[in-house]
Amino acid sequence: MPGTRKLGRQTAHRNMLLRNMVTSLFEHGRISTTEAKAKEIRCMADKMITLGKENTLHSKRQAIAYLTDKDVAFKLFSEIAPKYADREGGYTRVIKAAPRRGDAAPMAIIELV
């Protein structure tokens, strides 16, 4: 079930962390993070792309309210969402990577398909 991982943070901190990471994912196309964070980011990124496919004023306002950068929100509606117009879901891919060197946390790379 999406949104059930607490990630060792309080609610406000966790929500802002996810907002920042989803914004970075749309800005760069791929980011490296821990597996748990990547699985949470996947849910929110798919929801944002679905909003981008609707392309209504209401969906634009919702995306701008969630994403932390207006330029990235514009990129979502103009470049990212049109690529997935004929796709029904599964817009992101999570690839497991080698454990992090410092604390051996399981790492993953999340990218747009």
C-alpha positions in Angstrom: 0.0 0.0 0.0 1.5 3.3 -1.0 2.4 5.9 1.6 2.8 3.5 4.6 6.6 3.8 4.9 7.6 6.3 7.6 11.3 6.4 6.6 12.3 7.3 10.1 11.0 10.9 9.9 8.1 12.9 11.2 5.2 13.5 8.8 6.1 17.0 7.7 9.7 16.2 7.1 8.8 13.0 5.2 6.3 14.8 3.0 8.8 17.5 2.1 11.5 14.9 1.4 9.2 13.1 -1.1 8.2 16.4 -2.7 11.8 17.4 -3.2 12.8 13.9 -4.5 9.9 13.8 -7.0 10.9 17.2 -8.2 14.5 16.1 -8.7 13.4 13.0 -10.5 11.4 15.0 -13.0 14.2 17.6 -13.4 17.0 15.1 -14.0 15.2 12.0 -15.2 17.0 9.6 -12.8 18.2 9.8 -9.2 19.9 7.4 -6.8 18.5 6.9 -3.3 17.7 4.1 -0.9 15.3 1.3 -1.9 12.5 2.3 0.6 12.6 6.0 -0.6 12.6 4.9 -4.2 9.5 2.8 -3.8 7.7 5.7 -2.1 8.9 8.1 -4.8 7.6 5.8 -7.5 4.0 6.1 -6.2 4.0 9.9 -6.1 5.8 10.3 -9.4 3.2 8.1 -11.1 0.4 10.2 -9.6 2.0 13.4 -10.9 2.4 12.0 -14.4 -1.2 11.0 -14.4 -2.1 14.6 -13.5 0.1 15.7 -16.3 -1.8 13.5 -18.8 -5.1 15.1 -17.8 -3.8 18.6 -18.6 -6.6 20.6 -17.0 -6.3 23.8 -15.0 -7.2 21.9 -11.9 -4.4 19.2 -12.5 -1.9 22.0 -13.2 -2.7 23.7 -9.9 -2.4 20.4 -8.1 1.0 19.6 -9.6 2.3 23.1 -8.9 1.2 22.8 -5.3 3.0 19.5 -4.9 6.2 20.1 -6.9 8.7 22.6 -5.4 9.7 24.2 -8.7 7.3 25.8 -11.3 9.7 25.2 -14.1 9.7 21.4 -13.4 5.9 21.5 -13.3 5.9 23.2 -16.7 8.3 20.5 -17.9 5.9 17.8 -16.5 3.0 19.1 -18.6 4.9 20.0 -21.8 7.5 17.2 -22.1 7.2 14.3 -19.7 3.4 13.6 -19.7 2.9 13.7 -23.5 5.5 10.9 -23.8 3.3 8.6 -21.7 -0.1 9.5 -23.4 -0.7 6.0 -24.7 0.7 4.3 -21.5 -1.7 3.1 -18.7 0.8 3.2 -15.9 4.3 2.1 -14.8 6.0 5.4 -15.7 9.0 4.8 -13.5 11.6 2.0 -13.0 13.4 1.1 -9.8 16.7 -0.7 -10.3 18.6 -2.1 -7.3 22.1 -1.0 -6.9 25.1 -1.9 -4.7 24.8 -1.2 -1.0 25.9 2.2 0.2 29.5 2.2 1.4 29.1 4.0 4.7 26.3 2.1 6.3 25.5 -0.7 3.8 22.0 0.6 3.2 20.3 -1.0 0.2 20.5 1.5 -2.7 18.4 1.9 -5.8 18.2 4.0 -8.9 14.8 5.3 -9.9 14.3 6.6 -13.4 11.6 7.5 -15.9 10.9 4.7 -18.4 
